[in-house]
Amino acid sequence: MEPRRRERLADRHRDLAAALLGTVAVALPVYLVGTMAIEVRHALHFGAADLGLAVGGYYLGAALSSVPGSWLAEAVGGARVMRAILISSGVIQLAIASFASSWALLSAFLLLAGALSGVMNPGTNLFLARRSAVEHQGLAFGLKQSAVPFGSLLGGLAVPAVALSVGWRWAFFLGATVAFGAAWAIPASRTSLAERRRRHREQPRAEVRTGPLVVLALGLGMGMVASSGCLAFLVSSAVHIGYEKGTAGLLVALASVAAVASRIVNGIQADRRGRRHFAVISMMLGAGVAGYAALAASSALGDRSLLAAGAIVALGAGWGWNGLFNFAVVRSHPDSPAVATGVTQVGGRLGGVLGPVVMGLAVAHGSYTDGWLLAAAASLCGAAVILVGRRLLRRTAGTSAAPIGA
């Protein structure tokens, strides 16, 4: 291999590693709260419905900042946005570890952490769209989104390794260390800020097909209602039917491994397939329904083995398509990847708001079985809406760039 080609390949690997580490670091606060929910609730004295509201606040913050964050990323560049957000995320996690003494303070910190996440996602999507090889972008986005369930995996491991040994606050100290390390790993921007802003002002505004994107965002949101509710309450549901807390945390880690593997495999297949990505997403959401149904049955019957199988299917299939979704949106809007994914992520984040809140209310006023059945219904509706959005996106091919990947 020629030295210059080898150097370019090494740069791409470093860029991808930085994007992965940054995505993990920004996602950690909400997953640490979800997996360590029992310890956090006991220490701060709040219930299941309050947990849902706190976690929902994280996704609300992300929904509010997603579109403005996408504009900011297009204006100043992905690398600059990522570095600033990671430093801020580290500060927020230190604040949670040091000052979260009540449900209200924890919720406020999670709202801020979510707002940072809403800016980080389009920034990272732009970073990868511009710095990864076109023929391997499916894998790049699959790996990047695999960092999200990897954050859940770390949260699950934090239960026996940290929360049950030295205390849950130490997990957030460690999370802050990851965030600061990720900020250091982000490569320098290729252009000065003044040059970047000049180019952004002078280039023609790219067309964004808002109608189809809004429908796709709705489908994404329904899928996220199911998966965010699952992540917030899986540990609590497992403990409810007899799992030890440490074992329940390891179960979340195992299910998260399935989600990581699913996103990576989906990315590899997307590069080979070249099209029909949204159809595959719809099928995966449909498969996730079976996982949520198994979780409902496990809660009703008290069957621990059924809960383990349901968790793996629910997170492996029902939460294993997010990287493919972002990749398909980016390919359909190659001239405005940050703005396009910023629009769709509003739906995903709002779904993240509703998921824990709806699940928490269902558990508080009904049962875990009710919550899992609601998750199954949301996943099924999401599968149908994604297909509608795909059809609308394909219809616009005659008036704009071809919707690659639809």
N, C-alpha and C positions, 0 to 999 in steps of 0.2 A: 504494500500500500504506500502511495506517495506521501511524503511528510506533510504536505499541505492538506491533503485529504484526511490524513490521520488527525491532524490538529483540529480540523473542522468537526470531525466526529467526536473528538474529546470535548470540544466546546459544547456540542449538542447534549452530550451525556451530562455535563456539569449543569447546563441550563435546566434539563429535565429533573435532575436531582434537587436543584434549588427549588423548583416549582413544587415538587413532591413534599419536601420538608416544610416549605412555607404553608402549603395547604393543610398538612397535619397540624402544625402549630396553631393556626387560626381556628381550626375546628375543635381543638381540645376542650375549651371551657364547657361547652354544652354537653359533650359526651362524658366528661368527668362528673358533671352534676348528675347526669342520667344514671350512670353505672354505680356511682357512690350515693345514690338517692337515699338509701336507708340511713346511712351515717349522717349525711347532711341534714335530712329532715329531723333526725333525733337531736342533733346539735342545735339547730335553729328553730325547732318547735313549729313545724308546719305539716300539713297533710297532703294527700295525693292530689287533690284538686289544685292546691297551691303550687305543687311541683309542676303540674301541667301549665299553669299560668307563667311561672318563672321561665320554663324552657320555651314556651310559646313567645315570650318577650324577646328571646334571642332571635328567633326567626322574624319577628316583627321588625326589629332593628335592621335585619338584613334586607327585608323587603323594602323598607323606606330608603335605604341607601343604595340599592342595586342600580337603578337607572342613573342617578347622579354620579355614582362611582364609575359607571361605564363611560360617561362623558369625560370624567376626569382622566381615566386611563387613556382614552383616545387622544386627549390633549397633551398629556405630559409623558406618556409611555408606561408600559406595564412594569418595567423593572423599578422605576421610581415609586410607583404606587405600592408595589409589593413590599419594598424595604420599609417605607413609612408605616404601613399597616402592621407589619410584623413587630416593629419596635413598640407600637401602641398596644398591640395584643399582649406583649410581654408585661407591659405596665399594668394592664387590666388584670392579668392573672396574678400578679403580685398583690394587687389591691384585694382580690377575692381572698387570697391566702391570709392576708394581714388584717383586713377590716370588715369582711362579711360576717356581721354579728347578728343579722336578722334576715327574715325572708325579704323584706323591702330592699335592703342593701344588696343582697344577692341578686335579686331581680333587676335592680338598676345596673349592676355590673354586667349581667348577662345581656341586657338590652344594648349596652355599649359594645360588648364583644360581638354581638350579632351585626351591629352597624359596620364594624370593621370587616366582618366576613363578607357582607354585601358588597363592599368595595374591592376586596381581595379577589373574589371570584372572576369578575370580568377583566380585572387587571392581569390575572394569571392566564386567562383564556387568550387575551391579546398577546401576551408574552410568548405563549406556546405557538400560536398561529403564525407569528413572525419569525420565530427562531427554530422551529422544528421542521424537518424535511417533510414535504407535502405527502410523499408516498408512505410516510410512517406516522402521520398525524393521528390516525385512529388509535394506534398503540400509545402515542404520547398522551392523548386525552384520557385513554383508559387507565394509564398509570397515574396520571394526575388525580383523577377522581377516585382511584383506589386508595389514595391517601386519606380520603374522608372516612371510609370504614376502618382504615388502619388506625385513625384516631379513636374510633369506637373500640377497636381491639386493645389499644393502649389503656383506654378507660377501664375496660374489663379486667385487664391484668393489674390495674392500679388497686382494685378492691382487695385481693389477698396480699399483694406486695407492699402496698402503702397504707391504704385506709384502715385495714385491720391490724396493722403493726405500729406505725408511727403517727397515724392520724390523717384524715382526709385533706387537711390544708396543705400538707407537704406535697401532695400530687399537683397542686397548682403552682407551688414553687418550682417543681420540676418542669411543668408546662411552660412557665416563663423562661426558663433556661433554654428550652427547645426553640421558643420564639426568637429570642435574641441571637441564638446560633444560626437560625434560618435567615435572619436579616443580614448577618455577616456574610452568608453564602450567596446572596443574590448578586449576580454579576453586574458590573458597571454598565450604565446605559451607553448605547453606541453613538448617540448624538447629544449635544448640549441641550439644556432645557430651552434656551432661546431658539435654537434651530428647530427643535421639535415643535414648539408652539407656532413658529412661522410656517412650517410645512402644514400643520393642522389648519391654520387659517386660510392658506392658499389652495389647498386641495378641494375639489368639488365634493359636496355632501353626498355620501353614498346612499342609495335607496334602501330603506328598511321596510320590508313587507309586514307592516304592523298587524293587520288582521289575522293572517295565519299564525304569526308569532304569539298573539294573544290567546288564540285557541290552544296552541301547543303549550303555552304557559299554564292554561287551565288544567290540561291533562297532567302536566308535570306536578302541579299543585295537588291534584287528587292522589297521585302516587306518593307524594311527600306527606300527605295527611296520614297515610298508612304507615310509612316507614319511620317518620319522626315519632309518632305515637308508640310504635314498637320499641324504638330505642330508649324512649323515656321510661317505659314501664316493663320491659322484659325482665330485668333483674327482680323487681318487686313481685311480678307475677310468678316467677320461678320460686322465690322464697315462700310465696303464699301457698304453693302446693307441696312444699316440703324440702326444697333445695336448701343447702347451707349457703350462706351469703357468699363465701369465697368461691364455692362451686358455681353459683349462679353467675358470678363475674367471669369465670372461665368459660361458661357457656356462651356468654355474649362475645367473648374473644373468639371462640370457635366459629360462631355464626358470622362474625366479621371477617374471618379468614375466607369463608365462602364468598362473601361479597367482594373482597379484594380480588380473589381468583376470577370471579365472574367478570369484573370490570376489565381486567387485563385480557382475558380470553376474548371478550367482546371487541376490544380495541384491535387485536390481531385479526380477527375475522372481518372487522369493518374495512381494514385496509385491503383485504383480499376481495371482499364482496363488492365494494364500491357504490352500492345503492341499497334501497329498501331498509334503511336503518330505522326509520320510525315504525315500520311494520314489525321489525324485530323487537323494538321497545314495547310495543303493544302486547306482543306475545309473552314477553317476560313479566309484564304487569299481570297478565292473566294467570301465569304460573304462580305468581306470588299469592294470588287468592287462595290457592290450596294450602300454602304455608300458614296464612292467617286463620283459615278454617281449622287447621290442625291445632293451632294455639288455642282457639276457642274451645275445641273439644277437650284439650288437655286440662284447661281450667275447669270445665264442667265435670270432668271425670276424675280429676286429680292424678292424671297419668303423666309421670315425669318424662318417660321416654318419648311420648308423643310431643311433649313440649320441646324437647331437644330437636327432634326431626322438623317440627314446624318452624322453629327459629332459624334453622339452617336454610330451609326453602324460602321463608319469608324474606330474609336478608340476602341470601344468595341470588335468588331470582327477582324478588319484588323490590330489591334495592341495588341490584347489580347492573343497572342500565344507565346510570346518570352520566358516566363518561361518554357513552355512545350518544346520549341525547345532546350534550354540549358539542360533540364533534359534528353531529348532523346539522345542528344550527349554524355552526361556524362555516361548514362547507356550503350551506345554502346562502350565506352572506359573507363571502370572502373579503369584501372591501370594508366591512364594518363588524368584525367579529365581537368586539367588546360591547357595542351598543345592542346587537342582536341578542347576545346571551344575557345582557343586562335586562332586556325586556322579558325574556322567558324566565329568568331567575326570580322575578317578582312573584310569579305564580308559585314557583317552588318554595320560596321563603314564606309566602302566605299560607301555603299548605303546611309548612313546618310550624307556623303559629297555631293553626287549627288542630293539628294532630295531637300534640300533648294536652291541649285544653279539652278537646272532645273526649280523649281517652281518660283524662283525669276525672271529668264529670261522670263519665260512664262507670268508672270504677267506684267513685265516691257514692253515687246514687243507685248503682246497680251491682255489677260484678265485672271481673276481668273477662268473662265470657262475652258480655255485652260489648266491651271495648274491642275485643278481637274481631267480632262480627262486623262492627263498624269499619274496622281497618280493611277487612275483606271487601266490603261493599265499595269503599273508596278506591281500592286498587282496581276493581272491576270497572268502575266508571272511568277511571283514568285511562285504562286500556282502550275504551271506546272513543274517548275524546281525542286521544293521540291520533287515531286513524282519521278522524274528521279533520284535524289540523293538517295531517299529511296530504289529504285530498285538496284542501284549500291551497296549500303551498305549491302543489303540482299545477294547479290551475293558473297560477301567476307566472308560469314559465314563459308564456307567450309575450308578456309585457316587461319582463326583467330577466336578469341572469337566471340560467337554468338552475332549479333547486337540486343541486347535487346532493345525493344521499337521501332524498325523500323516499 
